[in-house]
Amino acid sequence: MTMRHLHTPADVGPGTVTLCATSSQRWAHLPVDRILWADEALRDGFLERVRREVGDDDAPVEVIE
């Protein structure tokens, strides 16, 4: 069963988006500057980084704006 948690406005800082990766037992947040996130060439790197934090290369990632 995938761990679930709620997001609040405090999870997203000014000028950022927050990437939330979840695996069966862990979750991780990665704040990313909106300008950098808008550059599609950089997105895969951010997604890989937050997935590494939970130890699952295929973990689903939610973008919180």
N, C-alpha and C positions, 0 to 999 in steps of 0.2 A: 504494500500500500504506500502511495506517495505521500510524503509529509506535506501538510498544507499549513500555510500561515497567511495572515491578513496583511495588507499593505495600508499604510496611512500616508497622509500628505508629508509627514516628516521623513518618509523614505526617499523623497525626491527633493534634492537641493535646488536652489535657484540656478537656472541655466543648464540643468542637467536632465538626463533620463537615467533611470535605474534599471539595470538588467538583473533579473532574479532567476537563478537556475535552481532547480530542485531535483534531488534524487530520492531514493526511497527513505533515507534517514537524515539527509542534510539539505541545507539550502544556503545560498550565498548571494549577496548583493554586490553589484559593481556599478558605482556611479560613473557616468560618462558625460562629458560635455556635449551639449546638443549640437554644436557646430561639428564636432568630430563624428558624432553618430550620424549626422546627415551625409557624411562622405561614405558612400556604399563600399568603396575600396577598403575602408578600415573596419567595417562591421564584423567580418569573419574573425579578425584578431580579437575583438572585444568578446565575441561569443565564445571563442575557444578559451579565453582567459577565465571567464566566469564558470564555464563548465569544468575546467581544471580544478577550481576551488571546491567543487563537490565530488570530484573524482569520477566523473562520468562524461565521456566524450559525446554522448548522445542525449544528455539531459535536456529536457525542455527548458526554454528560456522565455520568460515573460518580460516585455518592455513596459515599464511603468512610467507614465508621463504626468 
